[in-house]
Amino acid sequence: MRKVKVYITLKEGVLDPQGKAVKNSLNTLDYANVNEVRVGKYMEVMMEDAENLEAQVEEMCEKLLANPVIEDYSYQIEEVIA
């Protein structure tokens, strides 16, 4: 069994209104040294071992988990020890 940790972030240059709202809130709470916040997504996918596991993860990210037009993604595959 493998645990795939998928991290999805907006591409550089894509407006992030949620990040801006979080930044403004942090500044309001007297964290004046916060200059920028980018909000992303994190997912864990449990998968059975397979020869083409990385290819499957890439395909899942491209087809469903991320929007490749505006988002970047990265992932880590870990072995689950029972």
N, CA, C and O atoms as CSV, one atom per row, in Angstrom:
chain,resi,resn,atom,element,x,y,z
A,1,MET,N,N,0.867,-1.177,0.000
A,1,MET,CA,C,0.000,0.000,0.000
A,1,MET,C,C,0.903,1.226,0.000
A,1,MET,O,O,1.945,1.248,0.655
A,2,ARG,N,N,0.491,2.234,-0.737
A,2,ARG,CA,C,1.232,3.493,-0.830
A,2,ARG,C,C,0.317,4.667,-0.481
A,2,ARG,O,O,-0.874,4.667,-0.792
A,3,LYS,N,N,0.908,5.661,0.173
A,3,LYS,CA,C,0.201,6.914,0.434
A,3,LYS,C,C,0.813,7.959,-0.488
A,3,LYS,O,O,2.021,8.197,-0.461
A,4,VAL,N,N,-0.032,8.577,-1.301
A,4,VAL,CA,C,0.415,9.625,-2.207
A,4,VAL,C,C,-0.049,10.957,-1.633
A,4,VAL,O,O,-1.243,11.192,-1.448
A,5,LYS,N,N,0.929,11.829,-1.354
A,5,LYS,CA,C,0.623,13.165,-0.851
A,5,LYS,C,C,0.721,14.125,-2.024
A,5,LYS,O,O,1.790,14.297,-2.609
A,6,VAL,N,N,-0.412,14.757,-2.368
A,6,VAL,CA,C,-0.480,15.646,-3.521
A,6,VAL,C,C,-0.632,17.085,-3.027
A,6,VAL,O,O,-1.515,17.392,-2.226
A,7,TYR,N,N,0.246,17.956,-3.520
A,7,TYR,CA,C,0.226,19.384,-3.176
A,7,TYR,C,C,-0.110,20.170,-4.443
A,7,TYR,O,O,0.553,20.019,-5.469
A,8,ILE,N,N,-1.136,21.004,-4.363
A,8,ILE,CA,C,-1.579,21.789,-5.519
A,8,ILE,C,C,-1.535,23.269,-5.151
A,8,ILE,O,O,-2.085,23.683,-4.130
A,9,THR,N,N,-0.877,24.055,-5.994
A,9,THR,CA,C,-0.775,25.494,-5.769
A,9,THR,C,C,-1.101,26.230,-7.066
A,9,THR,O,O,-0.966,25.684,-8.161
A,10,LEU,N,N,-1.528,27.471,-6.918
A,10,LEU,CA,C,-1.767,28.290,-8.100
A,10,LEU,C,C,-0.435,28.619,-8.763
A,10,LEU,O,O,0.572,28.816,-8.083
A,11,LYS,N,N,-0.434,28.678,-10.074
A,11,LYS,CA,C,0.778,29.057,-10.790
A,11,LYS,C,C,1.143,30.495,-10.465
A,11,LYS,O,O,0.286,31.317,-10.143
A,12,GLU,N,N,2.435,30.776,-10.558
A,12,GLU,CA,C,2.918,32.138,-10.342
A,12,GLU,C,C,2.203,33.076,-11.323
A,12,GLU,O,O,2.084,32.761,-12.507
A,13,GLY,N,N,1.738,34.200,-10.846
A,13,GLY,CA,C,1.062,35.167,-11.706
A,13,GLY,C,C,-0.447,35.030,-11.727
A,13,GLY,O,O,-1.139,35.930,-12.203
A,14,VAL,N,N,-0.979,33.909,-11.217
A,14,VAL,CA,C,-2.435,33.729,-11.150
A,14,VAL,C,C,-2.925,34.403,-9.878
A,14,VAL,O,O,-2.392,34.159,-8.795
A,15,LEU,N,N,-3.934,35.246,-10.009
A,15,LEU,CA,C,-4.482,35.956,-8.851
A,15,LEU,C,C,-5.020,34.968,-7.820
A,15,LEU,O,O,-5.634,33.961,-8.172
A,16,ASP,N,N,-4.783,35.266,-6.557
A,16,ASP,CA,C,-5.210,34.406,-5.459
A,16,ASP,C,C,-6.030,35.234,-4.466
A,16,ASP,O,O,-5.488,35.690,-3.459
A,17,PRO,N,N,-7.334,35.438,-4.732
A,17,PRO,CA,C,-8.147,36.275,-3.848
A,17,PRO,C,C,-8.258,35.703,-2.429
A,17,PRO,O,O,-8.338,36.462,-1.463
A,18,GLN,N,N,-8.263,34.378,-2.296
A,18,GLN,CA,C,-8.333,33.784,-0.967
A,18,GLN,C,C,-7.043,34.065,-0.196
A,18,GLN,O,O,-7.087,34.385,0.992
A,19,GLY,N,N,-5.910,33.949,-0.858
A,19,GLY,CA,C,-4.641,34.269,-0.226
A,19,GLY,C,C,-4.563,35.723,0.194
A,19,GLY,O,O,-4.037,36.047,1.259
A,20,LYS,N,N,-5.092,36.599,-0.655
A,20,LYS,CA,C,-5.094,38.034,-0.339
A,20,LYS,C,C,-5.949,38.313,0.892
A,20,LYS,O,O,-5.575,39.121,1.742
A,21,ALA,N,N,-7.105,37.639,0.990
A,21,ALA,CA,C,-7.979,37.822,2.151
A,21,ALA,C,C,-7.295,37.332,3.428
A,21,ALA,O,O,-7.412,37.971,4.474
A,22,VAL,N,N,-6.592,36.218,3.352
A,22,VAL,CA,C,-5.874,35.707,4.524
A,22,VAL,C,C,-4.757,36.667,4.914
A,22,VAL,O,O,-4.570,36.947,6.098
A,23,LYS,N,N,-4.018,37.171,3.939
A,23,LYS,CA,C,-2.940,38.138,4.198
A,23,LYS,C,C,-3.492,39.374,4.909
A,23,LYS,O,O,-2.942,39.823,5.914
A,24,ASN,N,N,-4.596,39.920,4.368
A,24,ASN,CA,C,-5.206,41.108,4.974
A,24,ASN,C,C,-5.650,40.840,6.411
A,24,ASN,O,O,-5.485,41.692,7.284
A,25,SER,N,N,-6.211,39.658,6.653
A,25,SER,CA,C,-6.638,39.302,8.011
A,25,SER,C,C,-5.441,39.193,8.950
A,25,SER,O,O,-5.505,39.651,10.091
A,26,LEU,N,N,-4.354,38.593,8.481
A,26,LEU,CA,C,-3.150,38.491,9.304
A,26,LEU,C,C,-2.574,39.866,9.608
A,26,LEU,O,O,-2.135,40.126,10.729
A,27,ASN,N,N,-2.574,40.751,8.606
A,27,ASN,CA,C,-2.104,42.119,8.831
A,27,ASN,C,C,-2.986,42.825,9.863
A,27,ASN,O,O,-2.476,43.563,10.705
A,28,THR,N,N,-4.294,42.609,9.806
A,28,THR,CA,C,-5.228,43.200,10.758
A,28,THR,C,C,-4.957,42.697,12.176
A,28,THR,O,O,-5.171,43.418,13.150
A,29,LEU,N,N,-4.481,41.451,12.282
A,29,LEU,CA,C,-4.164,40.875,13.586
A,29,LEU,C,C,-2.747,41.238,14.050
A,29,LEU,O,O,-2.175,40.576,14.916
A,30,ASP,N,N,-2.200,42.293,13.463
A,30,ASP,CA,C,-0.888,42.831,13.823
A,30,ASP,C,C,0.296,41.966,13.383
A,30,ASP,O,O,1.368,42.039,13.983
A,31,TYR,N,N,0.116,41.166,12.364
A,31,TYR,CA,C,1.234,40.464,11.733
A,31,TYR,C,C,1.625,41.259,10.494
A,31,TYR,O,O,1.439,40.816,9.360
A,32,ALA,N,N,2.167,42.439,10.742
A,32,ALA,CA,C,2.461,43.391,9.670
A,32,ALA,C,C,3.581,42.918,8.756
A,32,ALA,O,O,3.714,43.421,7.640
A,33,ASN,N,N,4.383,41.971,9.200
A,33,ASN,CA,C,5.495,41.488,8.384
A,33,ASN,C,C,5.074,40.440,7.357
A,33,ASN,O,O,5.919,39.962,6.600
A,34,VAL,N,N,3.786,40.066,7.309
A,34,VAL,CA,C,3.287,39.133,6.291
A,34,VAL,C,C,3.057,39.910,5.002
A,34,VAL,O,O,2.213,40.805,4.953
A,35,ASN,N,N,3.806,39.570,3.963
A,35,ASN,CA,C,3.716,40.283,2.684
A,35,ASN,C,C,2.827,39.588,1.661
A,35,ASN,O,O,2.186,40.251,0.846
A,36,GLU,N,N,2.783,38.273,1.696
A,36,GLU,CA,C,1.996,37.549,0.704
A,36,GLU,C,C,1.593,36.197,1.266
A,36,GLU,O,O,2.352,35.569,2.004
A,37,VAL,N,N,0.392,35.751,0.912
A,37,VAL,CA,C,-0.096,34.419,1.257
A,37,VAL,C,C,-0.645,33.799,-0.017
A,37,VAL,O,O,-1.410,34.436,-0.741
A,38,ARG,N,N,-0.260,32.562,-0.292
A,38,ARG,CA,C,-0.799,31.798,-1.416
A,38,ARG,C,C,-1.498,30.586,-0.819
A,38,ARG,O,O,-0.908,29.860,-0.019
A,39,VAL,N,N,-2.740,30.363,-1.199
A,39,VAL,CA,C,-3.529,29.257,-0.676
A,39,VAL,C,C,-3.517,28.122,-1.693
A,39,VAL,O,O,-3.661,28.351,-2.894
A,40,GLY,N,N,-3.345,26.908,-1.206
A,40,GLY,CA,C,-3.319,25.746,-2.080
A,40,GLY,C,C,-4.170,24.626,-1.506
A,40,GLY,O,O,-4.961,24.828,-0.585
A,41,LYS,N,N,-3.987,23.440,-2.072
A,41,LYS,CA,C,-4.738,22.259,-1.635
A,41,LYS,C,C,-3.753,21.138,-1.322
A,41,LYS,O,O,-2.672,21.061,-1.906
A,42,TYR,N,N,-4.143,20.277,-0.394
A,42,TYR,CA,C,-3.362,19.106,-0.037
A,42,TYR,C,C,-4.300,17.913,-0.018
A,42,TYR,O,O,-5.386,17.987,0.557
A,43,MET,N,N,-3.895,16.817,-0.639
A,43,MET,CA,C,-4.709,15.607,-0.674
A,43,MET,C,C,-3.852,14.399,-0.367
A,43,MET,O,O,-2.672,14.369,-0.716
A,44,GLU,N,N,-4.430,13.408,0.281
A,44,GLU,CA,C,-3.782,12.122,0.487
A,44,GLU,C,C,-4.595,11.075,-0.249
A,44,GLU,O,O,-5.811,10.987,-0.081
A,45,VAL,N,N,-3.920,10.285,-1.063
A,45,VAL,CA,C,-4.576,9.236,-1.840
A,45,VAL,C,C,-3.899,7.915,-1.481
A,45,VAL,O,O,-2.689,7.774,-1.661
A,46,MET,N,N,-4.657,6.959,-0.982
A,46,MET,CA,C,-4.124,5.640,-0.668
A,46,MET,C,C,-4.299,4.760,-1.905
A,46,MET,O,O,-5.390,4.665,-2.468
A,47,MET,N,N,-3.200,4.119,-2.318
A,47,MET,CA,C,-3.230,3.311,-3.547
A,47,MET,C,C,-2.512,1.985,-3.321
A,47,MET,O,O,-1.577,1.889,-2.526
A,48,GLU,N,N,-2.970,0.982,-4.032
A,48,GLU,CA,C,-2.265,-0.291,-4.041
A,48,GLU,C,C,-0.997,-0.136,-4.865
A,48,GLU,O,O,-0.947,0.680,-5.786
A,49,ASP,N,N,0.028,-0.917,-4.538
A,49,ASP,CA,C,1.269,-0.907,-5.319
A,49,ASP,C,C,0.976,-1.292,-6.769
A,49,ASP,O,O,0.147,-2.162,-7.035
A,50,ALA,N,N,1.655,-0.643,-7.684
A,50,ALA,CA,C,1.514,-0.948,-9.110
A,50,ALA,C,C,2.811,-0.548,-9.810
A,50,ALA,O,O,3.521,0.348,-9.354
A,51,GLU,N,N,3.109,-1.212,-10.908
A,51,GLU,CA,C,4.314,-0.902,-11.672
A,51,GLU,C,C,4.321,0.535,-12.174
A,51,GLU,O,O,5.354,1.204,-12.152
A,52,ASN,N,N,3.189,0.995,-12.616
A,52,ASN,CA,C,3.079,2.333,-13.219
A,52,ASN,C,C,2.423,3.332,-12.266
A,52,ASN,O,O,1.632,4.174,-12.692
A,53,LEU,N,N,2.749,3.239,-10.986
A,53,LEU,CA,C,2.105,4.076,-9.979
A,53,LEU,C,C,2.321,5.564,-10.249
A,53,LEU,O,O,1.371,6.345,-10.193
A,54,GLU,N,N,3.562,5.964,-10.541
A,54,GLU,CA,C,3.829,7.383,-10.809
A,54,GLU,C,C,3.064,7.882,-12.020
A,54,GLU,O,O,2.549,9.000,-12.007
A,55,ALA,N,N,2.981,7.083,-13.052
A,55,ALA,CA,C,2.225,7.471,-14.249
A,55,ALA,C,C,0.745,7.637,-13.915
A,55,ALA,O,O,0.088,8.545,-14.423
A,56,GLN,N,N,0.228,6.766,-13.068
A,56,GLN,CA,C,-1.175,6.879,-12.662
A,56,GLN,C,C,-1.405,8.164,-11.872
A,56,GLN,O,O,-2.400,8.858,-12.084
A,57,VAL,N,N,-0.487,8.478,-10.964
A,57,VAL,CA,C,-0.628,9.699,-10.164
A,57,VAL,C,C,-0.577,10.927,-11.069
A,57,VAL,O,O,-1.391,11.838,-10.924
A,58,GLU,N,N,0.372,10.956,-11.998
A,58,GLU,CA,C,0.465,12.074,-12.956
A,58,GLU,C,C,-0.852,12.233,-13.713
A,58,GLU,O,O,-1.359,13.344,-13.867
A,59,GLU,N,N,-1.397,11.121,-14.178
A,59,GLU,CA,C,-2.651,11.161,-14.948
A,59,GLU,C,C,-3.805,11.659,-14.085
A,59,GLU,O,O,-4.622,12.455,-14.549
A,60,MET,N,N,-3.883,11.201,-12.835
A,60,MET,CA,C,-4.956,11.658,-11.940
A,60,MET,C,C,-4.859,13.166,-11.705
A,60,MET,O,O,-5.869,13.869,-11.692
A,61,CYS,N,N,-3.627,13.653,-11.518
A,61,CYS,CA,C,-3.446,15.088,-11.297
A,61,CYS,C,C,-3.849,15.891,-12.527
A,61,CYS,O,O,-4.531,16.909,-12.411
A,62,GLU,N,N,-3.432,15.437,-13.696
A,62,GLU,CA,C,-3.729,16.151,-14.943
A,62,GLU,C,C,-5.224,16.132,-15.281
A,62,GLU,O,O,-5.762,17.118,-15.785
A,63,LYS,N,N,-5.891,15.007,-15.001
A,63,LYS,CA,C,-7.297,14.856,-15.398
A,63,LYS,C,C,-8.306,15.365,-14.380
A,63,LYS,O,O,-9.392,15.805,-14.759
A,64,LEU,N,N,-7.963,15.312,-13.070
A,64,LEU,CA,C,-8.985,15.622,-12.077
A,64,LEU,C,C,-8.502,16.459,-10.904
A,64,LEU,O,O,-9.144,17.447,-10.547
A,65,LEU,N,N,-7.385,16.082,-10.302
A,65,LEU,CA,C,-7.002,16.710,-9.034
A,65,LEU,C,C,-6.550,18.150,-9.182
A,65,LEU,O,O,-6.793,18.964,-8.291
A,66,ALA,N,N,-5.899,18.483,-10.285
A,66,ALA,CA,C,-5.414,19.848,-10.506
A,66,ALA,C,C,-5.942,20.370,-11.833
A,66,ALA,O,O,-6.298,19.597,-12.723
A,67,ASN,N,N,-5.989,21.681,-11.951
A,67,ASN,CA,C,-6.320,22.320,-13.220
A,67,ASN,C,C,-4.984,22.797,-13.807
A,67,ASN,O,O,-4.473,23.843,-13.407
A,68,PRO,N,N,-4.415,22.036,-14.756
A,68,PRO,CA,C,-3.073,22.359,-15.245
A,68,PRO,C,C,-2.955,23.729,-15.925
A,68,PRO,O,O,-1.842,24.201,-16.155
A,69,VAL,N,N,-4.054,24.355,-16.243
A,69,VAL,CA,C,-4.010,25.681,-16.866
A,69,VAL,C,C,-3.582,26.734,-15.841
A,69,VAL,O,O,-2.819,27.644,-16.166
A,70,ILE,N,N,-4.074,26.612,-14.602
A,70,ILE,CA,C,-3.795,27.638,-13.594
A,70,ILE,C,C,-3.092,27.096,-12.348
A,70,ILE,O,O,-2.708,27.873,-11.474
A,71,GLU,N,N,-2.916,25.770,-12.255
A,71,GLU,CA,C,-2.333,25.191,-11.045
A,71,GLU,C,C,-1.102,24.335,-11.356
A,71,GLU,O,O,-1.011,23.702,-12.408
A,72,ASP,N,N,-0.176,24.338,-10.426
A,72,ASP,CA,C,0.963,23.429,-10.439
A,72,ASP,C,C,0.695,22.353,-9.396
A,72,ASP,O,O,-0.080,22.560,-8.463
A,73,TYR,N,N,1.336,21.212,-9.561
A,73,TYR,CA,C,1.201,20.175,-8.547
A,73,TYR,C,C,2.526,19.454,-8.367
A,73,TYR,O,O,3.377,19.412,-9.256
A,74,SER,N,N,2.658,18.897,-7.192
A,74,SER,CA,C,3.788,18.024,-6.884
A,74,SER,C,C,3.245,16.930,-5.986
A,74,SER,O,O,2.156,17.066,-5.429
A,75,TYR,N,N,3.989,15.853,-5.842
A,75,TYR,CA,C,3.511,14.757,-4.997
A,75,TYR,C,C,4.684,13.975,-4.445
A,75,TYR,O,O,5.799,14.015,-4.964
A,76,GLN,N,N,4.385,13.263,-3.370
A,76,GLN,CA,C,5.331,12.355,-2.748
A,76,GLN,C,C,4.622,11.010,-2.584
A,76,GLN,O,O,3.445,10.959,-2.227
A,77,ILE,N,N,5.335,9.945,-2.842
A,77,ILE,CA,C,4.787,8.608,-2.656
A,77,ILE,C,C,5.521,7.964,-1.498
A,77,ILE,O,O,6.748,7.866,-1.498
A,78,GLU,N,N,4.750,7.523,-0.504
A,78,GLU,CA,C,5.325,6.891,0.675
A,78,GLU,C,C,4.784,5.472,0.831
A,78,GLU,O,O,3.634,5.187,0.499
A,79,GLU,N,N,5.621,4.614,1.332
A,79,GLU,CA,C,5.177,3.250,1.632
A,79,GLU,C,C,4.449,3.265,2.974
A,79,GLU,O,O,4.911,3.886,3.931
A,80,VAL,N,N,3.325,2.588,3.036
A,80,VAL,CA,C,2.569,2.496,4.275
A,80,VAL,C,C,2.937,1.173,4.927
A,80,VAL,O,O,2.770,0.103,4.342
A,81,ILE,N,N,3.439,1.270,6.143
A,81,ILE,CA,C,3.822,0.061,6.873
A,81,ILE,C,C,2.725,-0.248,7.883
A,81,ILE,O,O,2.420,0.554,8.765
A,82,ALA,N,N,2.144,-1.430,7.731
A,82,ALA,CA,C,1.028,-1.814,8.593
A,82,ALA,C,C,1.504,-2.511,9.846
A,82,ALA,O,O,0.690,-2.901,10.683
